[in-house]
Amino acid sequence: MNIFSKLGWFFKKEKKRYILGITLLALTSFANLVPPRVLGLMADQLDTGHISWGQYVLLILAVIASAIVLYILRYFWRKQIWGGAAELERQLRSKLFRHFMVMDRTFYQRHRTGDLMAHATNDVSAVQNVAGDGIMTSVDSLVMGLSTIIAMIIFADWRLTLVSLLPLPFLAWGANKVGIRLYDAFDESQAAFSRLNNKTQESVSGIKVIKTFGQGKEDTKAFDGMIDDTIKINKKVFKWDALFDPLGTMIVGLTYTITIIYGGLLVTKKILSIGQLVSFIAYIGNMVWPMFAIGYLFNILERGSASYDRIQDLLDEKPQITDKYADENLKPVDIQGDLKYQIKSFAYPDEKNIPVLKNINFTLKPGQTLGLVGKVGSGKTTIIQLLLREFDKYDGEISLNGHDIRKIPLNILLRQISYVPQNNYLFSTSIQKNISFSKTDASQNQIIAAAKKSDLHNDVLQMPKGYRTLVGENGVSLSGGQKQRMSIARALLKQSQILILDDALSAVDAKTETEILKSLRRERQGKTTMIAAHRLTSVMNADLILVLKNGQIVERGTHKQLLANNGWYADMWRKQELEESR
C-alpha cells in the first residue's frame, strides 16, 4: 500500500474526482447485495409454497432494477476513477518529457535512450494502473468484502459466517509473502525490458552500419541472446504472479466446502432456512472477487511501486547546468558584443585530474570569424562545448559583451547561438519542417533563401516532392553532405548572433564548401562565426585561426601569418594542397 502514499500528491490534487468515484464504487458494492437477498427470499417462499405470481414478478423486477442501477453506477465510477488514471498518465509523461528537456549532457551519458523510453512507456503505464485498477480493486474488494460479511451475518447466521471465513487470513499472509518477491522480480523485469528496448533502438538507428559491415547475423544473434535473458527474468515474474490465482482458488474452494458442510448441518437443525443458505452461498460468490482481488491488487501495487521508484529516481536527478547565478535582468541586446575566452584550465567531470584545455585566451569582435584547427582530440569541440554551457566548472571565464556566460540565463544565451555539429540530427518529417525547426513561423521564401545560402536548394528541386519530401528517421534518405547542408540552412534561418560550425563541412566537396563559405561571409556581416575544421580551406579566410594541440594554443594568427610561421599549420596546408592536386 506504500505506493498510495507515494502518489499522495496526485490524489490530493484530484480528490474531488476520486471522492466521487469511490463513493459511486461503494454504492455499486452495496447494490450487489440486493440480488442474493432477493434469491434467498424467493427460495424461502418457494420452499414454503406461499409465493404468488404478483410476489414473483415483484422480486424479478427488483433484480432487474438493481441490474439497471448497477449499470449506471458502474459507468460513472469508471468515468471518474479511470479518468483520474488517464490524468496521472498525462502528468507523469509530461513531467518526464519536461525533465528530459532540461537535463544536460552528463545525464544522457549515464542513461541510454532505450532505458529512458522504457521509463516513459512501461513504467508510466504500470503507475497508471495503480490510480485506475489499483484504486478500484482496493476500494471495491474492501467495501464489497465488508458489506458482504455484514450481510452474511444479518441475513444468514453469524456462526456460519465466522467459520466459513477462517481461511481468509491465510490468503492475506500468502499474498503478502508473494507480493514482496513479485516487487523484486518486476524491478528486474523492467530493467531487462529497458536493456532490450535500448538494443532495439540502437540496432534500428545503426542499420546502415550493421549492413555495411555485414554484421546482420551477429547482431541478430546478440539480440536473440538478450531476448532469452529477458524471458528468463520474466519467468520469475510469471512464477510469483502465477501463485496468486491457485492460492485464491484454494481458499475459495475451502470456503465453499466449509459453507456446504456446516451450513447444511445448520439447516438440518432448523437453525438456518433453505433461503438463508441460498443467500449465503450467493454471498460467497460475491466474496470470490475480494479474495482474488487480494492477489490482483498486490500484483498491481508491486508493479506500480517498482515503476514509480524508477521514475522518481530519474526525476530526482538535477541538471548540473542551471540558472542559479543568472542575472534575470539581462536582455538579448545586453550580450551582443565581444566574445572573450580566458580559460586557465578545464577538465571533464569524470576526469578531474586530466585537464583537456589550458590557457585558452582570445577575443572575437562582432563580425569576425574564428577558425579552430588541430588534430583529433586537440580540444576544438571542447572549446565550443563550454560556450554552449554543456559544462560550467572551469577555471577562468567566457564572456559576451563583458557578461560571464554562466550569469546569462540559458534561454537568452542559447537563443543567440546556432550550432551545427558534424553529426547532425534530422527529424523524420519533411525538408521544409526540418529547416524551419529553428524558426517555426518562417515563410516559404525564408526557408528557400536559407537553403540557397547552404547550397541545398538545387538538390531539393530534384527531389520528388521538393521541400515537402520526407527525409526519413534522422535523414536516412539523404547523403551526408545533404544532411550537413540542411543543418546549416536550419542554423542560418535562425539568424543568431553567433554561428558555430563544428566540422560541419566535412561531408561536402571543395566546390560546395567554397560556395557555402562565400554565402556565410555575405550573411554574417556584423555577426560572430566559429568554425572548427580538419580541412584548412574551411578556415583560410577567418580573421583569427587558432592551432590547438593537447588542449593548448600552439599557433595563432591569420592564414598568411600562419603560413609564414612555417609550423604545423603550414605543413598541413601543403599536405592538403598536394592531396587535392592529385
C-alpha positions as CSV (number, residue, x, y, z in Angstrom):
1,M,0.0,0.0,0.0
2,N,3.1,2.2,0.1
3,I,2.5,3.2,-3.5
4,F,-0.7,5.1,-2.5
5,S,1.3,7.3,-0.1
6,K,3.9,7.9,-2.9
7,L,1.1,9.1,-5.1
8,G,-0.5,11.2,-2.3
9,W,0.4,14.4,-4.2
10,F,-1.8,13.3,-7.1
11,F,-4.7,12.0,-5.1
12,K,-4.7,15.2,-3.1
13,K,-4.9,17.3,-6.3
14,E,-7.7,15.1,-7.8
15,K,-9.5,14.5,-4.5
16,K,-13.0,15.6,-5.8
17,R,-12.8,13.2,-8.7
18,Y,-11.7,10.3,-6.6
19,I,-14.1,11.0,-3.7
20,L,-17.0,10.9,-6.2
21,G,-15.6,7.8,-8.0
22,I,-15.0,5.9,-4.7
23,T,-18.5,6.9,-3.4
24,L,-20.1,5.6,-6.6
25,L,-18.0,2.5,-6.4
26,A,-19.0,1.8,-2.8
27,L,-22.7,2.2,-3.8
28,T,-22.1,-0.3,-6.5
29,S,-20.8,-2.8,-4.0
30,F,-23.9,-2.2,-1.8
31,A,-26.2,-2.6,-4.8
32,N,-24.5,-6.0,-5.4
33,L,-26.0,-7.2,-2.1
34,V,-29.6,-7.0,-3.4
35,P,-29.7,-9.9,-5.9
36,P,-28.5,-12.6,-3.4
37,R,-31.0,-11.4,-0.8
38,V,-33.8,-11.5,-3.4
39,L,-32.8,-15.0,-4.4
40,G,-32.9,-16.1,-0.7
41,L,-36.4,-14.6,-0.2
42,M,-37.6,-16.3,-3.4
43,A,-36.1,-19.7,-2.2
44,D,-37.8,-19.4,1.2
45,Q,-41.2,-18.7,-0.4
46,L,-40.8,-21.4,-2.9
47,D,-39.8,-23.8,-0.1
48,T,-43.0,-22.9,1.8
49,G,-45.1,-22.8,-1.3
50,H,-46.5,-19.4,-0.3
51,I,-45.4,-17.3,-3.3
52,S,-47.9,-15.7,-5.6
53,W,-47.3,-14.6,-9.2
54,G,-47.5,-11.0,-8.1
55,Q,-44.8,-11.5,-5.5
56,Y,-42.7,-13.5,-8.0
57,V,-42.9,-10.6,-10.6
58,L,-42.1,-8.1,-7.9
59,L,-39.0,-10.0,-6.9
60,I,-37.9,-10.3,-10.6
61,L,-38.4,-6.6,-11.1
62,A,-36.3,-5.9,-8.0
63,V,-33.5,-7.9,-9.6
64,I,-33.9,-6.1,-12.9
65,A,-34.0,-2.7,-11.2
66,S,-30.8,-3.5,-9.2
67,A,-29.1,-4.5,-12.5
68,I,-30.0,-1.1,-14.1
69,V,-28.8,0.7,-11.1
70,L,-25.6,-1.3,-11.2
71,Y,-25.1,-0.4,-14.8
72,I,-25.5,3.3,-14.2
73,L,-23.3,3.3,-11.1
74,R,-20.5,1.3,-12.9
75,Y,-20.5,3.8,-15.8
76,F,-20.0,6.8,-13.7
77,W,-17.4,5.4,-11.2
78,R,-15.4,4.1,-14.1
79,K,-15.5,7.5,-15.8
80,Q,-14.2,9.2,-12.6
81,I,-11.6,6.7,-11.5
82,W,-10.2,5.7,-14.8
83,G,-10.4,9.3,-16.0
84,G,-8.1,10.1,-13.0
85,A,-5.7,7.3,-14.1
86,A,-5.5,8.8,-17.5
87,E,-4.8,12.2,-16.0
88,L,-2.0,10.7,-13.9
89,E,-0.5,9.2,-17.0
90,R,-0.7,12.6,-18.8
91,Q,1.0,14.3,-15.9
92,L,3.8,11.7,-15.5
93,R,4.6,11.7,-19.2
94,S,4.6,15.5,-19.3
95,K,6.9,15.6,-16.2
96,L,9.3,13.1,-17.7
97,F,9.4,14.9,-21.0
98,R,10.0,18.3,-19.4
99,H,12.7,16.7,-17.2
100,F,14.4,15.3,-20.3
101,M,14.3,18.7,-21.9
102,V,16.2,20.4,-19.0
103,M,18.7,17.7,-18.3
104,D,22.2,18.2,-19.6
105,R,25.0,16.2,-21.3
106,T,26.1,14.2,-18.3
107,F,22.5,12.9,-17.7
108,Y,22.4,11.4,-21.2
109,Q,25.8,9.9,-20.8
110,R,24.5,8.0,-17.8
111,H,21.2,6.9,-19.3
112,R,20.7,5.2,-22.6
113,T,17.9,6.2,-24.9
114,G,16.1,2.8,-24.8
115,D,16.2,2.9,-21.0
116,L,14.6,6.4,-20.9
117,M,11.9,5.2,-23.4
118,A,11.1,2.3,-21.1
119,H,10.6,4.7,-18.2
120,A,8.3,6.9,-20.3
121,T,6.2,3.9,-21.5
122,N,6.1,0.7,-19.5
123,D,6.8,2.3,-16.1
124,V,4.3,5.1,-16.6
125,S,1.6,2.5,-17.6
126,A,2.4,0.5,-14.5
127,V,1.9,3.5,-12.3
128,Q,-1.3,4.5,-14.2
129,N,-2.7,1.1,-13.3
130,V,-2.4,1.9,-9.6
131,A,-4.5,5.0,-10.0
132,G,-7.1,3.1,-12.0
133,D,-7.3,-0.7,-11.4
134,G,-5.4,-0.3,-8.1
135,I,-8.0,2.1,-6.6
136,M,-10.9,0.2,-8.0
137,T,-9.6,-3.1,-6.7
138,S,-8.7,-1.9,-3.2
139,V,-12.0,0.0,-2.6
140,D,-14.3,-2.5,-4.3
141,S,-12.7,-5.5,-2.6
142,L,-12.7,-3.8,0.8
143,V,-16.3,-2.4,0.6
144,M,-17.7,-5.5,-1.1
145,G,-15.9,-7.8,1.3
146,L,-17.0,-6.0,4.4
147,S,-20.6,-5.3,3.3
148,T,-21.0,-8.9,2.2
149,I,-19.7,-10.2,5.5
150,I,-22.2,-7.9,7.3
151,A,-25.0,-9.1,5.0
152,M,-24.0,-12.7,5.8
153,I,-24.3,-12.1,9.5
154,I,-27.6,-10.1,9.3
155,F,-29.4,-12.2,6.6
156,A,-27.9,-15.6,7.4
157,D,-26.0,-16.6,10.5
158,W,-23.0,-15.2,12.3
159,R,-21.6,-18.6,13.3
160,L,-21.6,-19.8,9.6
161,T,-20.0,-16.5,8.6
162,L,-17.2,-16.8,11.2
163,V,-16.4,-20.4,10.3
164,S,-16.6,-20.0,6.5
165,L,-14.2,-17.1,6.6
166,L,-11.5,-18.8,8.7
167,P,-9.3,-19.4,5.6
168,L,-9.1,-15.7,4.7
169,P,-6.1,-14.8,7.0
170,F,-4.0,-17.5,5.2
171,L,-4.8,-15.7,1.9
172,A,-3.7,-12.4,3.2
173,W,-0.5,-13.9,4.6
174,G,0.3,-15.7,1.4
175,A,-0.4,-12.7,-0.7
176,N,2.0,-10.5,1.3
177,K,4.8,-13.1,1.0
178,V,4.4,-13.5,-2.7
179,G,4.0,-9.7,-3.2
180,I,7.4,-9.0,-1.7
181,R,9.0,-11.4,-4.2
182,L,6.9,-10.0,-7.0
183,Y,8.2,-6.5,-6.4
184,D,11.9,-7.6,-6.7
185,A,11.1,-9.8,-9.8
186,F,9.2,-7.0,-11.5
187,D,12.0,-4.5,-10.8
188,E,14.4,-6.8,-12.6
189,S,11.9,-7.4,-15.4
190,Q,11.6,-3.6,-16.1
191,A,15.4,-3.2,-16.1
192,A,15.6,-6.1,-18.6
193,F,12.9,-4.5,-20.8
194,S,14.9,-1.3,-20.7
195,R,18.0,-3.1,-22.0
196,L,16.1,-4.8,-24.7
197,N,14.4,-1.5,-25.7
198,N,17.8,0.2,-25.9
199,K,19.3,-2.6,-28.0
200,T,16.4,-2.4,-30.5
201,Q,16.7,1.4,-30.7
202,E,20.5,1.1,-31.3
203,S,20.2,-1.6,-34.0
204,V,17.5,0.2,-35.9
205,S,19.3,3.5,-35.8
206,G,22.6,1.9,-36.8
207,I,21.1,-0.4,-39.5
208,K,23.3,1.2,-42.2
209,V,26.5,0.4,-40.3
210,I,25.3,-3.1,-39.5
211,K,24.5,-3.9,-43.1
212,T,27.7,-2.2,-44.4
213,F,29.9,-4.4,-42.2
214,G,27.8,-7.5,-42.8
215,Q,27.0,-7.9,-39.1
216,G,23.3,-8.7,-39.5
217,K,23.5,-12.3,-38.4
218,E,25.8,-11.4,-35.4
219,D,23.6,-8.5,-34.3
220,T,20.5,-10.8,-34.6
221,K,22.3,-13.4,-32.5
222,A,23.2,-10.9,-29.9
223,F,19.5,-9.7,-29.9
224,D,18.2,-13.2,-29.5
225,G,20.5,-13.8,-26.6
226,M,19.2,-10.6,-24.9
227,I,15.6,-11.8,-25.5
228,D,16.5,-15.2,-23.9
229,D,17.8,-13.3,-20.8
230,T,14.7,-11.2,-20.7
231,I,12.4,-14.2,-20.9
232,K,14.4,-15.9,-18.1
233,I,13.9,-12.8,-15.9
234,N,10.2,-12.5,-16.8
235,K,9.7,-16.2,-15.9
236,K,10.4,-15.2,-12.3
237,V,7.6,-12.6,-12.5
238,F,5.3,-15.1,-14.0
239,K,6.2,-17.7,-11.4
240,W,5.4,-15.4,-8.4
241,D,2.4,-13.9,-10.3
242,A,1.0,-17.4,-11.0
243,L,1.0,-18.3,-7.3
244,F,-1.8,-15.8,-6.6
245,D,-4.7,-17.5,-8.5
246,P,-4.1,-21.0,-7.2
247,L,-3.9,-19.6,-3.7
248,G,-7.2,-17.7,-4.1
249,T,-8.8,-20.8,-5.8
250,M,-7.8,-23.0,-2.9
251,I,-9.1,-20.6,-0.3
252,V,-12.4,-20.1,-2.2
253,G,-12.8,-23.8,-2.6
254,L,-12.2,-24.3,1.1
255,T,-14.7,-21.6,2.0
256,Y,-17.4,-23.3,-0.2
257,T,-16.7,-26.7,1.4
258,I,-17.0,-25.3,4.9
259,T,-20.2,-23.5,4.0
260,I,-21.9,-26.5,2.4
261,I,-20.9,-28.9,5.3
262,Y,-21.6,-26.5,8.2
263,G,-24.4,-24.7,6.5
264,G,-26.2,-28.0,5.7
265,L,-25.8,-29.0,9.3
266,L,-27.4,-25.8,10.5
267,V,-30.3,-26.3,8.0
268,T,-31.0,-29.8,9.3
269,K,-31.0,-28.4,12.8
270,K,-33.6,-25.8,11.7
271,I,-31.2,-23.0,12.8
272,L,-30.9,-21.8,9.2
273,S,-33.5,-21.8,6.4
274,I,-33.0,-23.0,2.9
275,G,-33.4,-19.4,1.6
276,Q,-30.8,-18.2,4.1
277,L,-28.3,-20.9,2.9
278,V,-29.0,-20.0,-0.8
279,S,-28.4,-16.3,0.0
280,F,-25.2,-17.2,1.9
281,I,-23.8,-19.3,-1.0
282,A,-24.7,-16.4,-3.3
283,Y,-22.9,-14.0,-1.0
284,I,-19.8,-16.3,-1.1
285,G,-20.0,-15.7,-4.9
286,N,-19.6,-12.0,-4.1
287,M,-16.7,-12.8,-1.8
288,V,-14.8,-14.6,-4.6
289,W,-13.8,-11.3,-6.2
290,P,-12.5,-9.7,-3.0
291,M,-10.5,-12.9,-2.3
292,F,-9.0,-13.0,-5.8
293,A,-8.6,-9.2,-5.7
294,I,-6.0,-9.5,-3.0
295,G,-3.6,-11.2,-5.4
296,Y,-4.6,-9.0,-8.3
297,L,-4.1,-5.9,-6.1
298,F,-0.7,-7.0,-4.8
299,N,0.4,-7.5,-8.4
300,I,-0.7,-4.0,-9.5
301,L,0.7,-2.3,-6.4
302,E,4.1,-4.0,-6.5
303,R,4.5,-3.4,-10.2
304,G,3.4,0.2,-9.8
305,S,5.7,0.8,-6.8
306,A,8.7,-0.6,-8.6
307,S,8.0,1.5,-11.7
308,Y,7.2,4.7,-9.6
309,D,10.6,4.3,-7.8
310,R,12.3,4.0,-11.2
311,I,10.6,7.1,-12.5
312,Q,11.2,9.1,-9.3
313,D,14.9,8.2,-9.4
314,L,15.0,9.9,-12.8
315,L,13.0,12.9,-11.7
316,D,15.2,13.3,-8.6
317,E,18.3,13.9,-10.8
318,K,19.2,17.6,-11.1
319,P,20.9,19.2,-14.0
320,Q,24.4,20.5,-13.4
321,I,23.9,23.4,-15.7
322,T,21.3,25.8,-14.2
323,D,20.4,29.5,-14.0
324,K,21.2,29.5,-10.3
325,Y,23.6,32.5,-10.6
326,A,21.9,34.1,-13.7
327,D,21.1,37.8,-13.8
328,E,17.4,37.7,-14.7
329,N,17.6,41.4,-15.7
330,L,19.8,40.7,-18.7
331,K,18.2,41.1,-22.2
332,P,19.5,39.7,-25.6
333,V,20.8,43.2,-26.6
334,D,23.0,43.3,-23.4
335,I,25.1,40.3,-24.6
336,Q,25.7,41.4,-28.2
337,G,29.3,42.3,-28.2
338,D,32.8,40.9,-27.9
339,L,33.2,37.2,-27.2
340,K,36.1,36.7,-24.9
341,Y,37.7,33.4,-23.7
342,Q,40.0,33.5,-20.6
343,I,40.3,29.8,-19.7
344,K,43.1,28.8,-17.4
345,S,42.2,25.1,-17.3
346,F,39.3,22.7,-17.8
347,A,38.9,19.0,-17.1
348,Y,35.8,16.8,-17.8
349,P,33.8,16.0,-14.6
350,D,34.8,12.3,-14.7
351,E,38.5,13.1,-15.4
352,K,39.1,15.9,-13.0
353,N,42.9,15.3,-12.8
354,I,43.4,15.5,-16.5
355,P,43.0,19.0,-18.0
356,V,41.8,19.0,-21.6
357,L,42.1,22.7,-22.0
358,K,44.9,25.0,-20.7
359,N,45.5,28.7,-21.2
360,I,42.8,29.4,-23.9
361,N,42.7,33.1,-24.4
362,F,41.3,35.0,-27.4
363,T,38.8,37.8,-28.2
364,L,36.3,37.9,-31.1
365,K,34.6,41.1,-32.1
366,P,31.1,41.1,-33.8
367,G,31.5,40.3,-37.5
368,Q,34.8,38.4,-37.0
369,T,35.3,34.7,-37.8
370,L,37.4,32.3,-35.7
371,G,39.0,29.2,-37.1
372,L,39.8,26.2,-34.8
373,V,42.2,23.6,-36.3
374,G,44.3,20.8,-34.9
375,K,44.5,17.0,-34.7
376,V,41.6,14.9,-33.4
377,G,41.4,15.3,-29.6
378,S,43.2,18.6,-29.6
379,G,40.3,20.5,-27.8
380,K,38.4,22.2,-30.7
381,T,35.0,20.7,-29.8
382,T,35.6,21.2,-26.1
383,I,36.1,25.0,-26.6
384,I,32.7,25.0,-28.4
385,Q,31.0,22.9,-25.7
386,L,32.0,25.5,-23.0
387,L,30.3,28.3,-25.0
388,L,27.2,26.1,-25.3
389,R,27.3,25.7,-21.5
390,E,27.5,21.9,-21.6
391,F,30.0,22.3,-18.8
392,D,30.3,25.1,-16.3
393,K,33.1,24.1,-13.9
394,Y,36.3,25.5,-15.3
395,D,39.0,27.8,-14.0
396,G,38.5,31.1,-15.9
397,E,35.8,33.0,-17.7
398,I,33.9,33.1,-21.0
399,S,32.1,36.4,-21.5
400,L,29.8,38.1,-24.0
401,N,29.9,41.9,-24.0
402,G,31.6,41.7,-20.6
403,H,29.0,39.3,-19.1
404,D,30.1,35.9,-17.8
405,I,28.1,33.4,-19.8
406,R,27.4,31.5,-16.5
407,K,25.4,34.5,-15.4
408,I,23.4,34.8,-18.6
409,P,20.0,33.0,-18.5
410,L,20.2,29.8,-20.6
411,N,17.1,30.8,-22.7
412,I,18.8,34.1,-23.6
413,L,22.3,32.7,-24.3
414,L,21.2,29.7,-26.4
415,R,18.9,31.8,-28.5
416,Q,21.9,33.9,-29.6
417,I,23.7,30.7,-30.8
418,S,23.2,28.5,-33.8
419,Y,25.2,25.3,-33.6
420,V,25.9,22.8,-36.5
421,P,27.8,19.7,-35.4
422,Q,29.5,17.2,-37.7
423,N,26.8,14.5,-36.9
424,N,23.6,16.4,-37.5
425,Y,20.2,15.2,-36.3
426,L,17.2,15.5,-38.6
427,F,13.6,14.7,-37.7
428,S,11.6,12.2,-39.6
429,T,9.5,14.9,-41.3
430,S,9.7,17.0,-44.5
431,I,12.7,19.0,-45.6
432,Q,10.7,22.2,-45.1
433,K,9.9,21.4,-41.5
434,N,13.5,20.3,-40.7
435,I,14.8,23.6,-42.0
436,S,12.1,25.7,-40.2
437,F,12.7,23.8,-36.9
438,S,14.8,26.8,-35.7
439,K,12.1,29.3,-36.7
440,T,8.7,27.6,-36.9
441,D,6.9,30.7,-38.2
442,A,9.3,31.1,-41.2
443,S,7.8,31.7,-44.6
444,Q,8.4,29.5,-47.6
445,N,10.6,32.3,-49.1
446,Q,12.7,32.4,-46.0
447,I,13.2,28.7,-46.0
448,I,14.2,28.7,-49.7
449,A,16.6,31.6,-49.1
450,A,18.3,29.7,-46.2
451,A,18.5,26.6,-48.5
452,K,20.2,28.6,-51.2
453,K,22.7,30.0,-48.8
454,S,23.7,26.5,-47.8
455,D,23.8,25.4,-51.5
456,L,20.9,22.9,-50.9
457,H,18.2,24.4,-53.0
458,N,19.1,22.8,-56.3
459,D,19.2,19.4,-54.6
460,V,15.8,19.9,-53.1
461,L,14.3,20.8,-56.5
462,Q,15.4,17.4,-57.9
463,M,13.6,15.5,-55.2
464,P,10.1,14.1,-56.0
465,K,8.1,16.4,-53.7
466,G,10.6,19.3,-53.3
467,Y,10.5,20.8,-49.9
468,R,7.7,18.5,-48.8
469,T,9.9,15.4,-49.4
470,L,10.1,13.3,-46.2
471,V,13.7,12.7,-45.1
472,G,13.1,9.5,-43.0
473,E,14.4,9.0,-39.5
474,N,17.5,11.1,-38.9
475,G,17.6,11.9,-42.6
476,V,18.1,8.2,-43.6
477,S,17.2,9.0,-47.3
478,L,19.8,11.8,-47.6
479,S,23.5,11.8,-48.3
480,G,26.0,13.0,-45.6
481,G,26.6,16.3,-47.5
482,Q,22.8,16.9,-47.8
483,K,22.3,16.4,-44.1
484,Q,25.1,18.9,-43.3
485,R,23.8,21.5,-45.7
486,M,20.2,21.1,-44.4
487,S,21.5,21.6,-40.8
488,I,23.5,24.7,-42.0
489,A,20.3,26.0,-43.6
490,R,18.4,25.5,-40.3
491,A,21.1,27.4,-38.5
492,L,21.2,30.3,-41.0
493,L,17.4,30.7,-40.8
494,K,17.7,31.4,-37.1
495,Q,19.9,34.4,-37.9
496,S,21.6,34.3,-34.4
497,Q,24.4,36.4,-33.2
498,I,26.9,33.5,-33.0
499,L,27.1,30.7,-35.6
500,I,29.2,27.6,-34.7
501,L,30.2,25.1,-37.4
502,D,31.9,22.1,-35.8
503,D,33.4,20.2,-38.7
504,A,30.1,20.8,-40.4
505,L,31.5,20.9,-43.9
506,S,33.4,17.6,-43.8
507,A,30.9,15.7,-46.0
508,V,30.7,18.3,-48.8
509,D,33.1,18.6,-51.8
510,A,35.6,21.5,-52.2
511,K,33.4,23.4,-54.7
512,T,30.3,23.2,-52.5
513,E,32.4,24.2,-49.4
514,T,33.6,27.3,-51.3
515,E,30.1,28.4,-52.2
516,I,28.8,27.9,-48.7
517,L,31.7,29.9,-47.2
518,K,31.1,32.7,-49.6
519,S,27.4,32.8,-48.6
520,L,28.4,32.9,-44.9
521,R,30.8,35.8,-45.4
522,R,27.9,37.8,-47.0
523,E,25.3,36.6,-44.5
524,R,27.4,37.0,-41.3
525,Q,28.3,40.7,-41.6
526,G,28.4,42.1,-38.1
527,K,27.9,38.6,-36.5
528,T,30.3,36.2,-34.9
529,T,31.2,32.9,-36.5
530,M,33.3,30.0,-35.2
531,I,34.5,27.2,-37.5
532,A,36.2,24.1,-36.2
533,A,37.6,22.0,-39.1
534,H,40.1,19.5,-40.3
535,R,40.2,20.8,-43.8
536,L,42.1,24.1,-43.7
537,T,40.3,25.6,-46.7
538,S,37.3,25.9,-44.3
539,V,39.1,28.5,-42.1
540,M,41.6,30.1,-44.5
541,N,39.5,33.4,-44.6
542,A,39.0,33.5,-40.9
543,D,40.0,36.7,-39.0
544,L,41.8,34.6,-36.4
545,I,42.9,31.0,-36.6
546,L,43.9,29.0,-33.5
547,V,46.0,25.8,-33.9
548,L,45.4,23.5,-30.9
549,K,47.5,20.7,-29.6
550,N,46.8,18.8,-26.3
551,G,44.2,21.4,-25.3
552,Q,46.6,24.4,-25.7
553,I,47.0,27.1,-28.4
554,V,50.4,26.4,-30.1
555,E,49.9,28.8,-33.1
556,R,47.6,31.8,-33.7
557,G,47.1,34.3,-36.5
558,T,45.7,34.8,-39.9
559,H,46.1,32.3,-42.8
560,K,49.0,34.3,-44.2
561,Q,50.7,34.7,-40.8
562,L,50.5,31.0,-40.1
563,L,51.9,30.1,-43.5
564,A,54.8,32.5,-42.8
565,N,55.4,30.9,-39.4
566,N,56.1,27.6,-41.2
567,G,54.8,25.5,-38.3
568,W,52.1,22.7,-38.1
569,Y,49.5,24.8,-40.0
570,A,51.9,25.4,-42.9
571,D,52.9,21.7,-43.1
572,M,49.3,20.6,-43.0
573,W,48.3,23.2,-45.7
574,R,51.0,21.9,-48.1
575,K,49.9,18.3,-47.5
576,Q,46.2,19.0,-48.1
577,E,47.1,21.0,-51.3
578,L,49.2,18.1,-52.5
579,E,46.3,15.7,-51.9
580,E,43.8,17.9,-53.7
581,S,46.1,18.3,-56.7
582,R,46.4,14.5,-57.3
